[in-house]
């Protein structure tokens, strides 16, 4: 879907066409690629991206990755393009591994995490901080008792 506007009605019409095509493949798992055509601000791109993800979630698609950036520019043309990659149970792990793989490609963003990965990383950091605090408290108590 390429559009000159980030308006919801323009976006929904195009997304409805794409999602109905994907629904015919019996896949409810996706990777969403949101491309800035060059003239949109980061804020516009993020707002549009949020609208796209909301649209997909309302239609019961599971978005495994969201890739957002200026991947292919048209030199300051306002607007965005949306590409959706349907994942099957057979190819999902391989495709996600390829999307997450390190690359030297200049336009490819390095932050292609899924919401669940972001949540898992936050939980791991919180657990590590809690463990460190507990260890520090135990060491302090042990030192106090030996004195």
GIGIZI-V19533 format. One line per field, one symbol per residue. phi: phi as a letter, one per 20 degrees, with the letter a starting at -180 (. if undefined). psi: psi as a letter, one per 40 degrees, with the letter a starting at -180 (. if undefined). A space follows every 50 residues. Layout:
BEGIN
phi=???
psi=???
END
This chain:
BEGIN
phi=.dbeceffffffffffffffffgfemdddcdddddffpdefgfffffgff fffggfffemedeebcdcreebedlmffpccccddfddffdgfffffffe ffbeffeefedeeegfffffffffffffffffffffffffffffffe
psi=hhieifiddddddddddddddddeeehehihhhhhhedeiiddddddddd ddddddddefihhdihhhagdhifgehhaiihhhhhhiddedddddddde iiiehdehiegfiiddddddddddddddddddddddddddddddde.
END
